[in-house]
Amino acid sequence: MDSETGTRRAAECRRSATLMRRVLLGFKARLDDELRAKSVTTAQLRFLHEVKERPGSSGALLARACYVTPQSAQAMMVRAVQRGWVVRGKSAENERLVTARLTANGERLLAYADGVLARLEREVWVNASVAELRAMNRTLERGLLKLED
């Protein structure tokens, strides 16, 4: 590859990273705007999804899964309990561990948020064909594999 081609490739790689970041931040901002009426943030939704996917998990496990500190996870847990989205209990294996599971209110909130997200996804990608989306996904998956090596 000559230097001009390498320079153009580097510029396109940088542009791709910038566009991905902007799309993700744009989704987050729009989702936060839509969910403000329900007094929930995207970070709290992530936490609730983890509680749903890992019922009975400890706070430490939830913190790792959400990429936040244990203190942040604890604050999210307190708010989720106060809002009636989560109930806490004791681990069957270790009485010292406090666990969490979603309530019916938490399930309804996640269902609502999933609907909002699905609508936003349709709006954002309305002009992209299935073939274009598949090609983009394959490219992103290849990049993720390199990052995870």
C-alpha positions as CSV (number, residue, x, y, z in Angstrom):
1,M,0.0,0.0,0.0
2,D,1.5,3.4,-1.0
3,S,1.6,6.3,1.5
4,E,-1.3,8.2,-0.2
5,T,-3.5,5.1,0.1
6,G,-2.4,4.6,3.7
7,T,-3.2,8.2,4.5
8,R,-6.7,8.0,2.9
9,R,-7.3,4.7,4.8
10,A,-6.3,6.2,8.1
11,A,-8.5,9.2,7.5
12,E,-11.5,6.9,6.7
13,C,-10.8,4.8,9.8
14,R,-10.8,8.0,11.9
15,R,-14.0,9.1,10.3
16,S,-15.6,5.7,11.0
17,A,-14.7,5.9,14.6
18,T,-16.0,9.4,14.9
19,L,-19.3,8.5,13.2
20,M,-19.8,5.5,15.4
21,R,-19.2,7.6,18.5
22,R,-21.6,10.2,17.3
23,V,-24.3,7.6,16.5
24,L,-24.0,6.0,19.9
25,L,-24.0,9.4,21.7
26,G,-27.0,10.5,19.6
27,F,-28.9,7.3,20.4
28,K,-28.2,7.8,24.1
29,A,-29.2,11.5,24.1
30,R,-32.5,10.7,22.3
31,L,-33.2,7.8,24.5
32,D,-32.5,9.9,27.6
33,D,-34.9,12.6,26.3
34,E,-37.6,10.1,25.7
35,L,-37.2,8.4,29.1
36,R,-37.1,11.6,31.1
37,A,-40.8,11.4,31.7
38,K,-40.4,8.0,33.4
39,S,-37.5,9.4,35.6
40,V,-35.0,6.8,34.3
41,T,-31.7,7.2,32.5
42,T,-30.0,4.9,30.0
43,A,-27.5,3.9,32.7
44,Q,-30.3,2.8,35.0
45,L,-31.9,0.9,32.2
46,R,-28.7,-0.9,31.6
47,F,-28.6,-1.8,35.3
48,L,-32.2,-3.1,35.1
49,H,-31.5,-5.2,32.1
50,E,-28.6,-6.8,33.9
51,V,-30.8,-7.5,36.9
52,K,-33.3,-9.1,34.5
53,E,-30.7,-11.2,32.7
54,R,-29.0,-12.2,36.0
55,P,-31.7,-12.4,38.7
56,G,-30.2,-13.0,42.1
57,S,-26.9,-11.4,41.1
58,S,-24.8,-9.6,43.7
59,G,-24.2,-5.8,43.5
60,A,-20.5,-6.5,42.7
61,L,-21.4,-8.7,39.7
62,L,-24.0,-6.1,38.5
63,A,-21.3,-3.3,38.8
64,R,-18.9,-5.3,36.6
65,A,-21.6,-6.1,34.0
66,C,-22.6,-2.4,33.8
67,Y,-19.0,-1.2,33.7
68,V,-19.5,1.0,36.8
69,T,-17.9,1.2,40.2
70,P,-19.5,-0.8,43.0
71,Q,-20.5,2.6,44.6
72,S,-22.4,3.6,41.4
73,A,-24.1,0.3,41.2
74,Q,-25.1,0.6,44.8
75,A,-26.6,4.1,44.1
76,M,-28.5,2.7,41.1
77,M,-29.7,-0.2,43.3
78,V,-31.0,2.1,46.0
79,R,-32.9,4.2,43.4
80,A,-34.3,1.1,41.7
81,V,-35.6,-0.2,45.0
82,Q,-37.0,3.3,45.9
83,R,-38.8,3.5,42.5
84,G,-40.2,0.0,42.9
85,W,-38.4,-1.5,40.0
86,V,-36.3,-4.0,42.0
87,V,-36.6,-6.0,45.2
88,R,-33.6,-7.1,47.2
89,G,-33.1,-10.4,49.0
90,K,-30.4,-12.7,50.4
91,S,-28.5,-15.2,48.3
92,A,-29.5,-18.8,48.9
93,E,-25.8,-19.8,48.7
94,N,-24.3,-17.0,50.8
95,E,-26.4,-15.1,53.4
96,R,-23.9,-12.2,53.3
97,L,-24.7,-11.5,49.6
98,V,-27.6,-9.2,48.8
99,T,-29.3,-10.1,45.5
100,A,-31.8,-8.3,43.3
101,R,-34.7,-9.2,41.0
102,L,-37.1,-7.1,38.9
103,T,-40.6,-6.3,40.1
104,A,-43.6,-6.1,37.8
105,N,-43.0,-2.3,37.6
106,G,-39.4,-2.9,36.6
107,E,-40.5,-5.3,33.8
108,R,-43.1,-2.8,32.5
109,L,-40.4,0.0,32.5
110,L,-38.1,-2.2,30.5
111,A,-40.8,-3.1,28.0
112,Y,-41.6,0.5,27.6
113,A,-38.0,1.4,27.1
114,D,-37.5,-1.4,24.6
115,G,-40.4,0.0,22.6
116,V,-38.9,3.5,22.6
117,L,-35.5,2.1,21.5
118,A,-37.1,0.0,18.7
119,R,-38.9,3.1,17.4
120,L,-35.6,5.2,17.5
121,E,-33.8,2.4,15.7
122,R,-36.4,2.4,12.9
123,E,-36.3,6.2,12.6
124,V,-32.5,6.3,12.4
125,W,-32.0,3.5,9.9
126,V,-35.2,4.0,7.9
127,N,-33.2,4.7,4.7
128,A,-30.7,1.8,5.1
129,S,-31.4,-1.4,3.3
130,V,-31.2,-4.8,5.0
131,A,-28.1,-5.5,2.9
132,E,-26.5,-2.2,4.0
133,L,-27.2,-3.0,7.7
134,R,-25.8,-6.5,7.3
135,A,-22.6,-5.2,5.7
136,M,-22.2,-2.6,8.4
137,N,-22.8,-5.2,11.1
138,R,-20.2,-7.6,9.6
139,T,-17.7,-4.7,9.5
140,L,-18.4,-3.8,13.1
141,E,-18.1,-7.4,14.2
142,R,-14.7,-7.8,12.5
143,G,-13.5,-4.6,14.3
144,L,-14.9,-5.9,17.7
145,L,-13.0,-9.2,17.2
146,K,-9.7,-7.2,16.7
147,L,-10.5,-5.2,19.9
148,E,-11.2,-8.3,21.9
149,D,-8.0,-10.1,20.9
